[in-house]
């Protein structure tokens, strides 16, 4: 496991991954990583490193795939809660909920560049397939 807090440390971490001949990357949810989506996707492409990210925006930006919570579902839940509060319910009386919907996004274009193919059964289960 490697940690990075800024652009330079991210570059250094990728150099370490290459040096150690790491074959794939699992990126975790992190405010720093989320704000450096373009840098992370570019580094995985440059080093031909298959990667999975926590949000669909990474796959849309060129990452291989993403699997994580749906922001859209979270925003929908926020709207429902807001509506309930505006109708008079007390926030303290509302149940705590966690979004249960997760999304799988596969970028087939990136997969082809990396020489990876996905089984049709997995592509069929994906929420989005980027051609």
C-alpha positions as CSV (number, residue, x, y, z in Angstrom):
1,X,0.0,0.0,0.0
2,X,1.3,3.4,-0.9
3,X,0.2,6.9,0.3
4,X,0.5,10.2,-1.5
5,X,-0.6,13.7,-0.4
6,X,0.3,15.9,-3.4
7,X,1.3,15.8,-7.1
8,X,4.9,15.0,-6.5
9,X,4.1,12.2,-4.0
10,X,1.6,10.7,-6.5
11,X,4.3,10.7,-9.2
12,X,6.8,9.1,-6.8
13,X,4.2,6.5,-5.8
14,X,3.7,5.5,-9.4
15,X,7.5,5.3,-9.9
16,X,7.5,2.9,-7.0
17,X,4.7,0.9,-8.5
18,X,6.6,0.5,-11.7
19,X,9.8,-0.4,-9.9
20,X,8.0,-3.1,-7.9
21,X,6.4,-4.4,-11.1
22,X,2.9,-4.0,-9.7
23,X,0.4,-5.4,-12.2
24,X,-2.8,-3.5,-11.2
25,X,-4.0,-0.6,-9.1
26,X,-7.0,-0.3,-6.8
27,X,-7.5,3.4,-6.0
28,X,-9.4,4.2,-2.9
29,X,-11.8,7.1,-2.1
30,X,-9.8,10.1,-1.1
31,X,-10.3,13.8,-1.5
32,X,-6.8,14.3,-2.9
33,X,-7.2,11.5,-5.4
34,X,-10.7,12.7,-6.4
35,X,-9.3,16.2,-7.1
36,X,-6.4,14.7,-9.2
37,X,-8.5,12.5,-11.5
38,X,-6.8,13.6,-14.7
39,X,-3.3,13.0,-13.2
40,X,-4.1,9.5,-11.9
41,X,-5.8,8.4,-15.2
42,X,-2.8,9.8,-17.2
43,X,-0.3,8.0,-15.0
44,X,-2.1,4.7,-15.2
45,X,-2.2,5.1,-19.0
46,X,1.4,6.1,-19.3
47,X,2.5,3.0,-17.2
48,X,0.0,0.7,-18.9
49,X,-1.4,-0.1,-15.4
50,X,-4.9,-1.6,-15.2
51,X,-6.8,0.2,-12.5
52,X,-10.1,0.3,-10.8
53,X,-11.3,3.5,-9.2
54,X,-14.1,4.4,-6.8
55,X,-16.2,6.7,-9.0
56,X,-17.6,6.6,-12.6
57,X,-15.9,9.9,-13.4
58,X,-12.5,8.1,-13.4
59,X,-13.6,5.6,-16.0
60,X,-15.2,8.3,-18.1
61,X,-11.9,10.2,-17.9
62,X,-10.1,7.2,-19.4
63,X,-9.5,4.9,-16.4
64,X,-10.1,1.2,-17.0
65,X,-13.1,0.7,-14.7
66,X,-14.8,2.0,-11.6
67,X,-16.9,0.4,-8.9
68,X,-18.4,2.5,-6.2
69,X,-21.4,4.3,-4.8
70,X,-23.7,6.3,-7.1
71,X,-23.5,10.0,-6.5
72,X,-26.8,10.3,-8.3
73,X,-28.5,8.0,-5.8
74,X,-26.9,10.0,-2.9
75,X,-28.2,13.3,-4.3
76,X,-31.7,11.7,-4.8
77,X,-31.7,10.6,-1.1
78,X,-30.6,14.1,-0.1
79,X,-33.5,15.6,-2.0
80,X,-35.9,13.2,-0.3
81,X,-34.6,14.1,3.1
82,X,-34.8,17.8,2.3
83,X,-38.4,17.4,1.1
84,X,-39.3,15.6,4.3
85,X,-37.7,18.3,6.5
86,X,-39.5,21.1,4.5
87,X,-42.8,19.3,5.1
88,X,-42.2,19.5,8.9
89,X,-40.4,16.4,9.9
90,X,-37.6,16.8,12.5
91,X,-34.2,15.9,11.2
92,X,-33.4,14.0,14.4
93,X,-36.4,11.8,13.7
94,X,-35.2,10.8,10.2
95,X,-33.4,7.4,9.9
96,X,-29.8,7.3,9.0
97,X,-29.4,5.7,5.6
98,X,-26.5,4.7,3.5
99,X,-26.8,4.5,-0.2
100,X,-26.9,0.9,-1.2
101,X,-26.6,1.4,-5.0
102,X,-23.2,0.8,-6.4
103,X,-22.2,1.2,-10.1
104,X,-19.8,-0.7,-12.3
105,X,-18.4,1.2,-15.2
106,X,-16.1,-0.4,-17.7
107,X,-14.1,1.6,-20.3
108,X,-13.6,-0.9,-23.2
109,X,-11.5,1.6,-25.1
110,X,-9.0,1.7,-22.3
111,X,-9.2,-2.1,-22.0
112,X,-8.3,-2.5,-25.7
113,X,-5.3,-0.2,-25.2
114,X,-4.1,-2.4,-22.3
115,X,-4.8,-5.6,-24.2
116,X,-7.5,-6.7,-21.8
117,X,-10.8,-8.2,-22.7
118,X,-13.8,-8.6,-20.4
119,X,-16.2,-11.5,-20.6
120,X,-19.6,-10.6,-22.0
121,X,-21.2,-11.7,-18.8
122,X,-19.4,-8.9,-16.9
123,X,-20.0,-6.3,-19.6
124,X,-23.7,-7.3,-19.5
125,X,-23.8,-6.6,-15.7
126,X,-22.1,-3.2,-16.0
127,X,-24.1,-0.1,-15.4
128,X,-22.2,1.7,-18.2
129,X,-19.8,0.4,-20.9
130,X,-17.7,3.1,-22.5
131,X,-16.9,2.1,-26.1
